[in-house]
Amino acid sequence: MTTRRAFLQSAALAAPALLGNNVATLPRPKPSNRISLAMIGCGYQAVYGNLNAFLLDPRVQVTMACDPILRAPGYGYHVEKEAGRAVLKEKVDAFYGNHDCRMERDWRKVVDDPTIDAVAVLTPDHWHALVGIAAMRKGKHVYGQKPLALGISEGQAMARVARETGVVFQVGSQQRSASEFRVACEIVRNGYLGELKGCEIKVETNRGGCWGHAFNRERRTAPSYFEPGMWDLWQGPARHWENNAFIPGIHEPMVWRFNSRTGNGMLADWGAHHFDILQWALGKDDSGPVAVENMTTNLPEDDEVFDFADVFDLDFVYANGLRCHVSNGHMKDPVFGFHNGVLFHGTEGDLLVRRGFIKLPPKLKKWREKTDLKDSDVHLHKSRGSHESDFIDGICLGTPVAAPCAVGHRSSTLCHLANICERLRIKGLKWDPVAERVVGNEAAQRLTVVPHHNGWTFG
Ligand SMILES: NC(=O)c1ccc[n+]([C@@H]2O[C@H](COP(=O)([O-])OP(=O)(O)OC[C@H]3O[C@@H](n4cnc5c(N)ncnc54)[C@H](O)[C@@H]3O)[C@@H](O)[C@H]2O)c1
């Protein structure tokens, strides 16, 4: 542990008495005593999502904006926003009222910079493991977006390095810091829903309009918003297309999700959130299902560009026989209308949870989390503020975080197992959650290993 980190932990901001406070009301230490945070990846989720929460935490100073793109149009679910390192810097500087936020194109310089205490990895999925591991090895704390990695081998390596280095690692599964999901999981986990009979998850696919970008398979040269060398840095370990082509439908902002060289498809994009809640409710954070079964998808034949299904059905099966049915789309509820979320079926009734809403069975309708949960019950991690501030608590106070690396790896594993079945067009597979290996299918086991190209490796 560095002297600076020891200082940050022992400084006034680390006083345990502050634990009960809302972080926004904490005193703001002078900049040199704040956590110096670099944002690596300045796209939609960074500029319009995580940044706001980090700026509002008085213990943080956002000091660096890193992205190979200076500024580009086309970010946002309706392609209406700009992003890039200059956009993030402008927002940070406007908030602090100065010009101090530095910009960097190459993340390797950021993780090598001794003035940086923590990084937020907000890149497309193909970079999560390489950047996250390099940062941890340099002693940086990491807020790493979900799904944790591009595949199981990368997640295993990240969880191992997080354990070895002892840095604070918060996976961006922010549903773990939302009270409706915690309450739902506490009710299920402590048996207040009776015996759990099954579970249903609906995953948003939202691929219809490719999030505003066309389903465009044209091969082009990289657009001018990539300065020389930056298109290669954007692609990093991802296998290049013929003639190093830029394909708008999978290379414009945000749509990297729809190709397996850079993303994990929509099953993982939203699935990573809801499978994480399933694992939490079942108490399987260090384990997982033993099988994927009944998989059907609309995966197109021979489409190398859009190579993920957006219609899917499957079951995750746990060792005790519990079955969770997953499909794309929305549930329809008379109260909530259409939504994606998690529905638990217990012998005492159904519990439905989605972002901002929880619907309890009649017997539990008056559930008061403060008094109805007994001292002897399992009490799950309660973030006192945002998921981002929970990460900062982990750094300043040494408290456990809501979504540690190893936990995010286990939740993301469900996404990867389903994607492996989809890729091989098989109905299912058996999984050994202890050995973390596919049972009896070598082709599927091989797909747990993520190949790295273009000379990139995390060693
Ligand atoms: N937790 C959530 O609710 C949530 C929501 C949306 C996205 N996400 C996650 O956030 C991450 C980013 O998604 P997004 O929607 O913001 O994508 P995006 O395409 O809008 O942004 C990604 C940014 O990363 C940059 N980038 C690419 N290579 C880089 C490199 N080598 N170094 C630094 N930056 C690099 C890109 O140029 C781009 O600006 C993904 O992992 C996604 O799954 C999480």
The ligand as a MOL file (V3000), in Angstrom:
LIG
                    3D

  0  0  0     0  0            999 V3000
M  V30 BEGIN CTAB
M  V30 COUNTS 44 48 0 0 0
M  V30 BEGIN ATOM
M  V30 1 N -23.8770 -0.1910 -15.5560 0
M  V30 2 C -24.6830 0.1870 -16.5170 0
M  V30 3 O -25.8780 0.3550 -16.3390 0
M  V30 4 C -24.1220 0.4120 -17.8880 0
M  V30 5 C -24.8670 1.1110 -18.8380 0
M  V30 6 C -24.2910 1.3220 -20.1000 0
M  V30 7 C -23.0330 0.8210 -20.3750 0
M  V30 8 N -22.3590 0.1100 -19.4280 0 CHG=1
M  V30 9 C -21.0240 -0.4280 -19.7140 0
M  V30 10 O -20.1250 0.6500 -19.8490 0
M  V30 11 C -19.1230 0.3460 -20.8200 0
M  V30 12 C -19.1220 1.4240 -21.9020 0
M  V30 13 O -20.3730 1.4000 -22.5790 0
M  V30 14 P -20.9220 2.6840 -23.3550 0
M  V30 15 O -22.3350 2.4240 -23.6490 0
M  V30 16 O -20.5410 3.9040 -22.6080 0 CHG=-1
M  V30 17 O -20.0690 2.5880 -24.7100 0
M  V30 18 P -19.5550 3.7910 -25.6120 0
M  V30 19 O -19.2400 3.2270 -26.9410 0
M  V30 20 O -20.5140 4.9310 -25.5320 0
M  V30 21 O -18.2250 4.2700 -24.8870 0
M  V30 22 C -17.0430 3.5120 -24.8530 0
M  V30 23 C -15.8730 4.4940 -24.9580 0
M  V30 24 O -14.6660 3.7550 -24.7530 0
M  V30 25 C -13.7140 4.2890 -25.6320 0
M  V30 26 N -12.5680 3.4050 -25.8420 0
M  V30 27 C -12.3830 2.4430 -26.7770 0
M  V30 28 N -11.1290 1.9410 -26.6880 0
M  V30 29 C -10.5450 2.6060 -25.6610 0
M  V30 30 C -9.2500 2.5530 -25.0880 0
M  V30 31 N -8.2760 1.7580 -25.5860 0
M  V30 32 N -8.9560 3.3800 -24.0500 0
M  V30 33 C -9.8970 4.2400 -23.5640 0
M  V30 34 N -11.1400 4.3370 -24.0780 0
M  V30 35 C -11.4600 3.5230 -25.1090 0
M  V30 36 C -14.4940 4.5530 -26.9100 0
M  V30 37 O -13.8060 5.4150 -27.7820 0
M  V30 38 C -15.7790 5.1360 -26.3510 0
M  V30 39 O -15.7110 6.5430 -26.2520 0
M  V30 40 C -19.4840 -1.0480 -21.3360 0
M  V30 41 O -18.7640 -2.0170 -20.6450 0
M  V30 42 C -20.9600 -1.2020 -21.0180 0
M  V30 43 O -21.3630 -2.5270 -20.8490 0
M  V30 44 C -22.8720 -0.0850 -18.2020 0
M  V30 END ATOM
M  V30 BEGIN BOND
M  V30 1 1 1 2
M  V30 2 2 2 3
M  V30 3 1 2 4
M  V30 4 1 4 5
M  V30 5 2 4 44
M  V30 6 2 5 6
M  V30 7 1 6 7
M  V30 8 2 7 8
M  V30 9 1 8 9
M  V30 10 1 8 44
M  V30 11 1 9 10
M  V30 12 1 9 42
M  V30 13 1 10 11
M  V30 14 1 11 12
M  V30 15 1 11 40
M  V30 16 1 12 13
M  V30 17 1 13 14
M  V30 18 2 14 15
M  V30 19 1 14 16
M  V30 20 1 14 17
M  V30 21 1 17 18
M  V30 22 2 18 19
M  V30 23 1 18 20
M  V30 24 1 18 21
M  V30 25 1 21 22
M  V30 26 1 22 23
M  V30 27 1 23 24
M  V30 28 1 23 38
M  V30 29 1 24 25
M  V30 30 1 25 26
M  V30 31 1 25 36
M  V30 32 1 26 27
M  V30 33 1 26 35
M  V30 34 2 27 28
M  V30 35 1 28 29
M  V30 36 1 29 30
M  V30 37 2 29 35
M  V30 38 1 30 31
M  V30 39 2 30 32
M  V30 40 1 32 33
M  V30 41 2 33 34
M  V30 42 1 34 35
M  V30 43 1 36 37
M  V30 44 1 36 38
M  V30 45 1 38 39
M  V30 46 1 40 41
M  V30 47 1 40 42
M  V30 48 1 42 43
M  V30 END BOND
M  V30 END CTAB
M  END
